[in-house]
Amino acid sequence: MLVWILLFWGNICLFVHSMEPTCNPYYEILKTVLKLEQKIETMEHVMQEQRNIISKMSSEGNGAVFVRWGRNICPDTSTLVYNGYTAGKHYNKKGSGSDTICLPSNPSWANYTGKSKPSSLIYGTEIDIVEPSGIFAYPVSEQDTPCAVCKSLRSTVLMVPARTTCFPGWHMEYTGYLMAGMDDRLGSYNHICMDSLPEFLPNGAANNNQHILYLVKAQCGSLPCPPYVQDRELACVVCSN
């Protein structure tokens, strides 16, 4: 609006006087006001960018940590803490830890001898699935899998089994398929959400049969069907808020 007023005053002055307009003081005042308005708009834009940066930094400071199983990188909405190798207990032994963990790709060592007994053992992880699976977009069977520990920009992270999307108000970090140990094996371990587009370790296609992951399928009975379906593989999604 101010620009049109400025042009109006300038045109009147030029119409009345062919030389320098006598109403020049008013014209100059309007130009000055217009410049001030432009400076204020620029400052507001800069302030908004600073507020966005402060908000992001605050979120990063309070962000929750999660593991992206099967990938070396984190989603765009989170930052990488470290990446490494998916690992856990031997698939067919009773002891050792029951959880699947993400071992860093750059370990450091304290005291060691290599001779301690008895001991707990940890192994790298491979996926076991009959191909073509119709589940993953490409063959994944017997491939060794990496992992990435990520820090979300949000303060809470939740893995939701049997979902491909997050509930309202939550942001999706990644989606995939629920995996764990085979049902009839001695050693059990926790459920993890394997990324739907997993990456693989170099030269990791050998069938080592150590820590093995299998797709999780629903079983009707105490689990109501519907909404669940007998033997249907379960998806999963990792959400943040």
Short mmCIF file of the C-alpha atoms (twelve columns), coordinates in Angstrom:
data_MODEL
# 
_entry.id   MODEL 
# 
loop_
_atom_site.group_PDB 
_atom_site.id 
_atom_site.type_symbol 
_atom_site.label_atom_id 
_atom_site.label_alt_id 
_atom_site.label_comp_id 
_atom_site.label_asym_id 
_atom_site.label_seq_id 
_atom_site.Cartn_x 
_atom_site.Cartn_y 
_atom_site.Cartn_z 
_atom_site.pdbx_PDB_model_num 
ATOM 1   C CA . MET A 1   0.000  0.000   0.000   1 
ATOM 2   C CA . LEU A 2   2.808  2.366   0.913   1 
ATOM 3   C CA . VAL A 3   4.468  1.762   -2.453  1 
ATOM 4   C CA . TRP A 4   1.322  2.908   -4.283  1 
ATOM 5   C CA . ILE A 5   1.105  6.034   -2.122  1 
ATOM 6   C CA . LEU A 6   4.742  6.749   -2.899  1 
ATOM 7   C CA . LEU A 7   4.153  6.416   -6.646  1 
ATOM 8   C CA . PHE A 8   1.009  8.574   -6.378  1 
ATOM 9   C CA . TRP A 9   2.868  11.438  -4.691  1 
ATOM 10  C CA . GLY A 10  5.769  11.161  -7.101  1 
ATOM 11  C CA . ASN A 11  3.478  11.271  -10.149 1 
ATOM 12  C CA . ILE A 12  1.593  14.328  -8.828  1 
ATOM 13  C CA . CYS A 13  4.848  16.139  -8.279  1 
ATOM 14  C CA . LEU A 14  6.123  15.268  -11.746 1 
ATOM 15  C CA . PHE A 15  2.803  16.283  -13.338 1 
ATOM 16  C CA . VAL A 16  2.664  19.691  -11.682 1 
ATOM 17  C CA . HIS A 17  6.324  20.543  -12.160 1 
ATOM 18  C CA . SER A 18  8.495  19.454  -14.987 1 
ATOM 19  C CA . MET A 19  11.520 20.177  -12.837 1 
ATOM 20  C CA . GLU A 20  12.172 19.002  -9.254  1 
ATOM 21  C CA . PRO A 21  8.732  18.755  -7.524  1 
ATOM 22  C CA . THR A 22  7.919  21.260  -4.774  1 
ATOM 23  C CA . CYS A 23  6.290  18.448  -2.791  1 
ATOM 24  C CA . ASN A 24  9.670  16.720  -2.530  1 
ATOM 25  C CA . PRO A 25  9.707  16.701  1.339   1 
ATOM 26  C CA . TYR A 26  6.601  14.500  1.455   1 
ATOM 27  C CA . TYR A 27  7.973  12.224  -1.220  1 
ATOM 28  C CA . GLU A 28  11.262 11.803  0.613   1 
ATOM 29  C CA . ILE A 29  9.446  11.041  3.881   1 
ATOM 30  C CA . LEU A 30  7.434  8.301   2.195   1 
ATOM 31  C CA . LYS A 31  10.600 6.820   0.700   1 
ATOM 32  C CA . THR A 32  12.216 6.789   4.119   1 
ATOM 33  C CA . VAL A 33  9.203  5.050   5.665   1 
ATOM 34  C CA . LEU A 34  9.210  2.477   2.888   1 
ATOM 35  C CA . LYS A 35  12.898 1.723   3.497   1 
ATOM 36  C CA . LEU A 36  12.185 1.305   7.211   1 
ATOM 37  C CA . GLU A 37  9.355  -1.117  6.480   1 
ATOM 38  C CA . GLN A 38  11.650 -3.174  4.247   1 
ATOM 39  C CA . LYS A 39  14.297 -3.281  6.983   1 
ATOM 40  C CA . ILE A 40  11.698 -4.402  9.529   1 
ATOM 41  C CA . GLU A 41  10.550 -7.215  7.220   1 
ATOM 42  C CA . THR A 42  14.167 -8.331  6.745   1 
ATOM 43  C CA . MET A 43  14.779 -8.284  10.504  1 
ATOM 44  C CA . GLU A 44  11.604 -10.288 11.145  1 
ATOM 45  C CA . HIS A 45  12.752 -12.906 8.619   1 
ATOM 46  C CA . VAL A 46  16.180 -13.145 10.289  1 
ATOM 47  C CA . MET A 47  14.568 -13.412 13.727  1 
ATOM 48  C CA . GLN A 48  12.296 -16.215 12.535  1 
ATOM 49  C CA . GLU A 49  15.291 -18.132 11.176  1 
ATOM 50  C CA . GLN A 50  17.060 -17.679 14.515  1 
ATOM 51  C CA . ARG A 51  13.987 -18.936 16.372  1 
ATOM 52  C CA . ASN A 52  13.909 -22.003 14.114  1 
ATOM 53  C CA . ILE A 53  17.589 -22.698 14.824  1 
ATOM 54  C CA . ILE A 54  17.079 -22.278 18.587  1 
ATOM 55  C CA . SER A 55  14.064 -24.579 18.462  1 
ATOM 56  C CA . LYS A 56  16.022 -27.215 16.537  1 
ATOM 57  C CA . MET A 57  18.978 -26.972 18.920  1 
ATOM 58  C CA . SER A 58  16.681 -27.322 21.907  1 
ATOM 59  C CA . SER A 59  15.057 -30.375 20.361  1 
ATOM 60  C CA . GLU A 60  18.442 -31.906 19.616  1 
ATOM 61  C CA . GLY A 61  19.475 -31.407 23.200  1 
ATOM 62  C CA . ASN A 62  16.446 -33.351 24.424  1 
ATOM 63  C CA . GLY A 63  16.220 -35.797 21.559  1 
ATOM 64  C CA . ALA A 64  15.632 -39.508 22.085  1 
ATOM 65  C CA . VAL A 65  17.992 -42.193 20.795  1 
ATOM 66  C CA . PHE A 66  16.906 -45.186 18.699  1 
ATOM 67  C CA . VAL A 67  18.483 -47.867 16.507  1 
ATOM 68  C CA . ARG A 68  17.748 -48.083 12.814  1 
ATOM 69  C CA . TRP A 69  18.222 -51.790 12.186  1 
ATOM 70  C CA . GLY A 70  19.565 -52.801 8.782   1 
ATOM 71  C CA . ARG A 71  20.870 -49.379 7.718   1 
ATOM 72  C CA . ASN A 72  24.163 -47.468 7.983   1 
ATOM 73  C CA . ILE A 73  22.540 -44.036 7.962   1 
ATOM 74  C CA . CYS A 74  19.820 -42.279 9.944   1 
ATOM 75  C CA . PRO A 75  16.575 -40.746 8.663   1 
ATOM 76  C CA . ASP A 76  16.714 -37.102 7.576   1 
ATOM 77  C CA . THR A 77  14.956 -36.011 10.771  1 
ATOM 78  C CA . SER A 78  17.662 -37.433 13.058  1 
ATOM 79  C CA . THR A 79  21.441 -37.325 13.457  1 
ATOM 80  C CA . LEU A 80  23.915 -40.201 13.447  1 
ATOM 81  C CA . VAL A 81  25.516 -41.146 16.780  1 
ATOM 82  C CA . TYR A 82  27.399 -44.125 15.335  1 
ATOM 83  C CA . ASN A 83  26.902 -47.008 12.914  1 
ATOM 84  C CA . GLY A 84  28.061 -50.569 13.112  1 
ATOM 85  C CA . TYR A 85  26.990 -54.197 13.128  1 
ATOM 86  C CA . THR A 86  23.789 -55.870 14.282  1 
ATOM 87  C CA . ALA A 87  24.790 -58.571 16.772  1 
ATOM 88  C CA . GLY A 88  23.487 -60.932 19.448  1 
ATOM 89  C CA . LYS A 89  23.598 -64.434 20.927  1 
ATOM 90  C CA . HIS A 90  23.924 -67.663 18.963  1 
ATOM 91  C CA . TYR A 91  20.528 -68.684 17.632  1 
ATOM 92  C CA . ASN A 92  20.577 -72.165 19.171  1 
ATOM 93  C CA . LYS A 93  22.240 -71.692 22.569  1 
ATOM 94  C CA . LYS A 94  20.472 -71.255 25.887  1 
ATOM 95  C CA . GLY A 95  22.714 -68.654 27.489  1 
ATOM 96  C CA . SER A 96  24.276 -65.277 26.746  1 
ATOM 97  C CA . GLY A 97  22.384 -61.997 26.454  1 
ATOM 98  C CA . SER A 98  18.865 -62.098 25.096  1 
ATOM 99  C CA . ASP A 99  18.874 -58.766 23.258  1 
ATOM 100 C CA . THR A 100 19.983 -57.758 19.779  1 
ATOM 101 C CA . ILE A 101 22.481 -54.887 20.005  1 
ATOM 102 C CA . CYS A 102 24.282 -52.490 17.660  1 
ATOM 103 C CA . LEU A 103 28.055 -52.957 17.963  1 
ATOM 104 C CA . PRO A 104 30.041 -49.895 16.767  1 
ATOM 105 C CA . SER A 105 32.224 -50.214 13.679  1 
ATOM 106 C CA . ASN A 106 35.179 -48.656 15.558  1 
ATOM 107 C CA . PRO A 107 35.535 -50.559 18.866  1 
ATOM 108 C CA . SER A 108 38.040 -49.569 21.529  1 
ATOM 109 C CA . TRP A 109 39.519 -51.997 24.059  1 
ATOM 110 C CA . ALA A 110 40.174 -52.059 27.804  1 
ATOM 111 C CA . ASN A 111 42.021 -55.006 29.420  1 
ATOM 112 C CA . TYR A 112 41.877 -58.214 27.422  1 
ATOM 113 C CA . THR A 113 43.537 -61.632 27.227  1 
ATOM 114 C CA . GLY A 114 41.251 -63.647 24.954  1 
ATOM 115 C CA . LYS A 115 41.475 -66.485 27.509  1 
ATOM 116 C CA . SER A 116 38.667 -65.683 29.993  1 
ATOM 117 C CA . LYS A 117 36.437 -68.672 30.856  1 
ATOM 118 C CA . PRO A 118 33.558 -69.231 31.208  1 
ATOM 119 C CA . SER A 119 32.352 -66.463 28.916  1 
ATOM 120 C CA . SER A 120 29.402 -65.019 27.059  1 
ATOM 121 C CA . LEU A 121 29.660 -64.917 23.267  1 
ATOM 122 C CA . ILE A 122 28.274 -62.488 20.729  1 
ATOM 123 C CA . TYR A 123 27.829 -62.998 16.985  1 
ATOM 124 C CA . GLY A 124 27.021 -60.991 13.915  1 
ATOM 125 C CA . THR A 125 23.493 -61.116 12.529  1 
ATOM 126 C CA . GLU A 126 22.048 -62.436 9.308   1 
ATOM 127 C CA . ILE A 127 18.501 -62.579 7.986   1 
ATOM 128 C CA . ASP A 128 17.013 -66.002 7.242   1 
ATOM 129 C CA . ILE A 129 14.060 -66.030 4.855   1 
ATOM 130 C CA . VAL A 130 13.013 -68.168 1.881   1 
ATOM 131 C CA . GLU A 131 13.524 -66.290 -1.382  1 
ATOM 132 C CA . PRO A 132 11.762 -64.884 -3.238  1 
ATOM 133 C CA . SER A 133 10.080 -63.718 -0.055  1 
ATOM 134 C CA . GLY A 134 7.455  -61.347 -1.431  1 
ATOM 135 C CA . ILE A 135 8.196  -59.223 1.640   1 
ATOM 136 C CA . PHE A 136 11.357 -57.245 0.967   1 
ATOM 137 C CA . ALA A 137 11.897 -55.433 -2.318  1 
ATOM 138 C CA . TYR A 138 14.994 -57.510 -3.120  1 
ATOM 139 C CA . PRO A 139 16.695 -60.723 -1.842  1 
ATOM 140 C CA . VAL A 140 17.861 -60.403 1.762   1 
ATOM 141 C CA . SER A 141 18.351 -64.008 2.914   1 
ATOM 142 C CA . GLU A 142 21.668 -64.878 4.605   1 
ATOM 143 C CA . GLN A 143 22.851 -61.273 4.323   1 
ATOM 144 C CA . ASP A 144 24.704 -59.792 7.311   1 
ATOM 145 C CA . THR A 145 23.088 -56.578 8.502   1 
ATOM 146 C CA . PRO A 146 24.448 -53.240 9.729   1 
ATOM 147 C CA . CYS A 147 22.776 -50.821 12.127  1 
ATOM 148 C CA . ALA A 148 22.804 -47.119 12.961  1 
ATOM 149 C CA . VAL A 149 22.252 -45.476 16.335  1 
ATOM 150 C CA . CYS A 150 20.348 -42.252 15.732  1 
ATOM 151 C CA . LYS A 151 19.337 -39.236 17.792  1 
ATOM 152 C CA . SER A 152 15.903 -37.885 16.945  1 
ATOM 153 C CA . LEU A 153 15.127 -34.168 16.938  1 
ATOM 154 C CA . ARG A 154 12.132 -35.094 19.091  1 
ATOM 155 C CA . SER A 155 12.129 -36.105 22.734  1 
ATOM 156 C CA . THR A 156 10.298 -39.452 22.535  1 
ATOM 157 C CA . VAL A 157 10.762 -42.452 20.243  1 
ATOM 158 C CA . LEU A 158 8.497  -45.488 20.066  1 
ATOM 159 C CA . MET A 159 8.642  -48.676 17.978  1 
ATOM 160 C CA . VAL A 160 5.082  -49.678 17.101  1 
ATOM 161 C CA . PRO A 161 4.674  -53.314 15.974  1 
ATOM 162 C CA . ALA A 162 2.010  -54.309 13.437  1 
ATOM 163 C CA . ARG A 163 1.794  -50.788 11.968  1 
ATOM 164 C CA . THR A 164 3.079  -49.183 8.774   1 
ATOM 165 C CA . THR A 165 2.194  -45.631 9.817   1 
ATOM 166 C CA . CYS A 166 2.401  -43.678 13.060  1 
ATOM 167 C CA . PHE A 167 -0.573 -42.658 15.141  1 
ATOM 168 C CA . PRO A 168 -1.805 -39.037 14.839  1 
ATOM 169 C CA . GLY A 169 0.597  -36.517 16.313  1 
ATOM 170 C CA . TRP A 170 3.647  -38.747 15.797  1 
ATOM 171 C CA . HIS A 171 6.365  -38.459 13.140  1 
ATOM 172 C CA . MET A 172 7.669  -41.500 11.258  1 
ATOM 173 C CA . GLU A 173 11.422 -42.117 11.501  1 
ATOM 174 C CA . TYR A 174 11.364 -45.305 9.424   1 
ATOM 175 C CA . THR A 175 9.209  -48.342 8.702   1 
ATOM 176 C CA . GLY A 176 10.037 -52.004 8.235   1 
ATOM 177 C CA . TYR A 177 9.252  -55.549 9.377   1 
ATOM 178 C CA . LEU A 178 9.180  -57.063 12.844  1 
ATOM 179 C CA . MET A 179 11.917 -59.678 13.327  1 
ATOM 180 C CA . ALA A 180 13.154 -61.939 16.143  1 
ATOM 181 C CA . GLY A 181 14.499 -65.474 16.706  1 
ATOM 182 C CA . MET A 182 12.873 -68.633 15.334  1 
ATOM 183 C CA . ASP A 183 9.955  -69.915 17.388  1 
ATOM 184 C CA . ASP A 184 11.298 -73.432 18.110  1 
ATOM 185 C CA . ARG A 185 14.923 -72.557 18.908  1 
ATOM 186 C CA . LEU A 186 16.433 -72.667 22.397  1 
ATOM 187 C CA . GLY A 187 17.708 -69.112 22.545  1 
ATOM 188 C CA . SER A 188 15.275 -66.227 22.412  1 
ATOM 189 C CA . TYR A 189 15.933 -62.543 21.814  1 
ATOM 190 C CA . ASN A 190 14.010 -59.321 21.581  1 
ATOM 191 C CA . HIS A 191 11.895 -58.091 18.685  1 
ATOM 192 C CA . ILE A 192 13.442 -55.433 16.461  1 
ATOM 193 C CA . CYS A 193 12.151 -53.382 13.536  1 
ATOM 194 C CA . MET A 194 14.243 -54.232 10.465  1 
ATOM 195 C CA . ASP A 195 14.243 -51.434 7.895   1 
ATOM 196 C CA . SER A 196 12.104 -52.267 4.858   1 
ATOM 197 C CA . LEU A 197 15.069 -51.401 2.597   1 
ATOM 198 C CA . PRO A 198 18.004 -52.973 4.442   1 
ATOM 199 C CA . GLU A 199 21.633 -52.513 3.535   1 
ATOM 200 C CA . PHE A 200 24.170 -55.334 3.840   1 
ATOM 201 C CA . LEU A 201 27.718 -55.701 5.099   1 
ATOM 202 C CA . PRO A 202 30.372 -56.142 2.374   1 
ATOM 203 C CA . ASN A 203 31.112 -59.816 1.723   1 
ATOM 204 C CA . GLY A 204 28.417 -60.709 4.236   1 
ATOM 205 C CA . ALA A 205 26.378 -63.222 2.242   1 
ATOM 206 C CA . ALA A 206 27.869 -66.391 3.763   1 
ATOM 207 C CA . ASN A 207 25.460 -68.690 5.609   1 
ATOM 208 C CA . ASN A 208 27.186 -68.529 9.010   1 
ATOM 209 C CA . ASN A 209 24.052 -69.425 11.025  1 
ATOM 210 C CA . GLN A 210 24.978 -67.516 14.177  1 
ATOM 211 C CA . HIS A 211 22.642 -64.730 15.330  1 
ATOM 212 C CA . ILE A 212 19.726 -65.186 12.918  1 
ATOM 213 C CA . LEU A 213 16.649 -63.037 12.427  1 
ATOM 214 C CA . TYR A 214 13.286 -64.275 11.194  1 
ATOM 215 C CA . LEU A 215 10.054 -62.552 10.255  1 
ATOM 216 C CA . VAL A 216 7.388  -62.514 12.973  1 
ATOM 217 C CA . LYS A 217 3.964  -63.938 12.039  1 
ATOM 218 C CA . ALA A 218 0.672  -63.518 13.891  1 
ATOM 219 C CA . GLN A 219 -0.925 -66.585 15.544  1 
ATOM 220 C CA . CYS A 220 -4.660 -66.551 16.252  1 
ATOM 221 C CA . GLY A 221 -6.088 -67.698 19.579  1 
ATOM 222 C CA . SER A 222 -5.530 -65.381 22.499  1 
ATOM 223 C CA . LEU A 223 -4.531 -62.904 19.803  1 
ATOM 224 C CA . PRO A 224 -7.870 -61.945 18.229  1 
ATOM 225 C CA . CYS A 225 -8.401 -62.561 14.522  1 
ATOM 226 C CA . PRO A 226 -9.584 -60.250 13.141  1 
ATOM 227 C CA . PRO A 227 -8.049 -57.715 13.333  1 
ATOM 228 C CA . TYR A 228 -4.992 -59.986 13.065  1 
ATOM 229 C CA . VAL A 229 -4.662 -62.697 10.419  1 
ATOM 230 C CA . GLN A 230 -3.185 -66.173 10.955  1 
ATOM 231 C CA . ASP A 231 0.433  -66.445 9.740   1 
ATOM 232 C CA . ARG A 232 0.514  -62.944 8.305   1 
ATOM 233 C CA . GLU A 233 3.921  -61.265 8.661   1 
ATOM 234 C CA . LEU A 234 3.919  -58.175 10.861  1 
ATOM 235 C CA . ALA A 235 5.221  -54.801 9.793   1 
ATOM 236 C CA . CYS A 236 6.557  -52.176 12.206  1 
ATOM 237 C CA . VAL A 237 7.218  -48.457 12.346  1 
ATOM 238 C CA . VAL A 238 9.502  -46.295 14.489  1 
ATOM 239 C CA . CYS A 239 7.837  -43.026 15.501  1 
ATOM 240 C CA . SER A 240 8.959  -39.905 17.338  1 
ATOM 241 C CA . ASN A 241 7.143  -37.114 19.141  1 
# 
